[in-house]
């Protein structure tokens, strides 16, 4: 007897889903400087699964991949913008947008760009250039100099106003900016690049700083000029390590100005008094563990959040930015965490 049974379907009648990587296009590179650029991309299809990460990768070799230098710019489909940082001047780069899902990584079309010309120099070299060529207290920076460093102090506590201090492995310097709340964009530990051409370098109270002329003196860089000269590089990292010294055996301080320093074995002869008296800035004496007063003073603005905190008793380490004003070396405490191993801090009542 013959019977008509159901025919078993072949496996290829229900094929397994095909894994697909995302489909991506790369934006043209714009806003090119000596050390930064802007690109991005558009993810027109997520592929076979949702996108975990997307961004732009770049290299000095063709066909860069996500394991090369890259940005991370969220997830999902659609357009995105990427800030490319940490570039070298006058260098040809290749870039591609990328997006990754569980099937792998898809890449956009390759684009190329060349960074602007410029000379990366150390902070100490910039200062030496000023000493060699200045004929007054201010000097316009005409070469294509670029300096970079890590932010060591900003205006977060109010003891510094419209200034940033940053340093590299050769020295430290202050850059004066006509902008408030700098700490929101330039936190301590943030790497920055300064495009120096057409800015000025000069002497303010015997300290060297980068700025712009004001009434014939070195002043603040106008706010409209800041985006063309000051650039961040990546996310904030660790703060710079301080130069450590002992208050009883201070080295030559001229080469240490604008650096983060930590001074051991410090006492305050005026312990128990507030950092600031009245409505003006106050300088407080610093001494060693047996009371010998140092040539250094601790400078505090009345606008500092800790201005009415009492100078601590005991022996500890004083950390802060070493500055000089009209020949007087000063320590600028960034906040009370710069007072290390002293007795308990108290507010003035």
Protein Blocks (a to p, Z undefined) as FASTA:
>chain_A
ZZdddddddfklmccdddddddddddddehiafkbccdddddfbgbjbdcfbgcddddfb
ehiafklccddeheaedjdddddehiaehiacddddddddfkbccddddddddddddddd
dfklmmmmmmmmpcbfbdcdfbfcddddddfbdcknopaghiacdddfkbccddddddeh
klmmmcghiacdddfehpacddeehiacddddeehiacdddfklmmmmpccehjaddddd
dddddfklccdfklmgoiacddehiacfkgoiafbgcjbdcddddddfkopacfbdcddd
fkbfklmpccdedjdddddddddeehiacdddfblmlpghiacddddZZ
